[in-house]
Amino acid sequence: MSKSASNPPPPAEPEAEAWGAVAIPPEVTAEWWTPFEDFLAKERRYSAYTVRNYRQAFEDFYRWLVSEGRWARGIGALGSREMRDFVIEAQRRFDRRTLHNHASGLRTFFKFWMKQGKLRINPLLGVPLPKLEKRLPKFLTEEQMKLLLTGPQRLIENETIDAHTGWRDRLAMELLYGGGLRVSELVGLNYGDVDPESGVARVLGKGKKERLCPLGRVAIAVMTKFRDEFAREKGVASPVLINANGHRTSVRDVQLLVKRYLVLAGLPLDLTPHKLRHSYATHLLNAGADLRLVQELLGHSQLVTTQVYTHVSVARLKEIYAKAHPRA
């Protein structure tokens, strides 16, 4: 028997190209991910969406460690040099924003395990990341918003959709734009959260933080009509938005209904429901609203998050100036 047959070589570590093919052993998940997930969800109160993104960051990082033969040495053996290698390799796989999101998740991951005593240092500390391109949030002009919001009524009048669906769709968009709500906040809204007299809703936002959102007289009027004519349950725990079966409208339902009216209005299909929130903030600032007030209305924990909308406003002003001023 040949030497190669009697002593077969050990299986090779997966190549870098096979990141996605490496299964994560249950014991690795139990040891390194599950306690961290509990911390994110229960102590930090991160949304399911954020937790999912952090898990993807952890899984991609694990697969890289395996592909480089570094997992066996232990996470505690990692330093800034190894993390620079990870960043360089990750740039070939992800766009810059995804890489920054992964790095944010991993920083939190390392900090957590440092506090638990399993890691001595945060190996990502001081590791440079590629600069992000400054992208201004997309938004609809006031005229575009008016056109979008009239879509349900036009379909009802044309008998293209039934009255329940049309008024439900209009209510969804009026609340997104009138209150600057996130889609998750919208679909979670119950009648007990809204005071029709004051026109204000108590909204549960990111991190389980509550805030008060004025909804506007039009949104309140549409909600009142929808409740009176189509709601099956009107108690404090009853959902504001329901489908034809009386069930709470889902995030996916809202995404699809917005697409329907974007097509009807001839607007770009990449204008997601969240862009109505962008439009809300931009229109407030364009009309002279105070930046900190808009921060409070949006539920941003940091002012810098809201300041991006001032750049939109300035860009719009410069565009108008360039078109109108003879010396521009």
Buried (B, 14 or more C-beta within 10 A) or exposed (E): EEEEEEEEEEEEBBEEEEBEEBEBEEEBBEEBBEBBBEBBBEEEEBBEEBBEBBBBBBBBBBBBBBBBEBBEEEBEEBEBEBBBBBBEBBEEBBEBEBBBBBBBBBBBBBBBBEEEEBBEEBBBEEBEBEEEEEEBBBBBEEEBBEBBBBBBEBBBEEEEBEEBBBBBBBBBBBBBBBBBBBBBBBBBBBBEBBEBEEBBBBBBBBEEEEBEBBBBEBBBBBBEEBBEEBBEEEEEEBBBBBBEEEEBBEBEBBEEBBBBBBEBBEBEEEBBBBBBBBBBBBBBBBEEBEBEEBBBBBBBEEEEEBBBBBEBBEEBEEEEEEEEEEEE
